[in-house]
């Protein structure tokens, strides 16, 4: 952006670039809080998920230390601030991308689990009609085995016994459908 400056009879122009504009103190604090929250989400990840996140050794050490002092309120807060400070010099986009991949994979697994649960419940409620439509969708399923699970589940329900057959049906569906 070019800002004109009038000096009596001479008009002087100078460049004001966006890089020269300084961030306000509030904006800097907001960025720091965002980095601390990102760091906190790293602290709460499982060990296998944390290994999937690309980060420098210094940041990994800080995250591991924060895990150890999780119960020490003031020390944990200061450690999160240190993590935020370290993250200023790292590639945050790669970390955010890895975190979003981890969360989406978890969501997919969760959705598949709930879908299998709903299918099991539908099979138990609707019986043979739902078994037939399910076999059309998933030809690897064994019709006889499904009917056997439904009969056992109905008998256990009538006898007020624990729903063992229902759980076995769920495991069978999960094994065949989700691989």
HUMONOR-V566965 format. One record per helix or strand of 3 or more residues. SS is the DSSP state (h for helix, s for strand). FROM is the first residue (numbers start at 1). TO is the last residue. If there is no record, write none. Layout:
ss:SS from:FROM to:TO
ss:SS from:FROM to:TO
//
This chain:
ss:s from:2 to:7
ss:s from:10 to:15
ss:h from:25 to:43
ss:h from:47 to:51
ss:h from:57 to:68
ss:h from:73 to:87
ss:h from:92 to:126
ss:h from:128 to:137
ss:h from:143 to:158
ss:h from:164 to:177
//
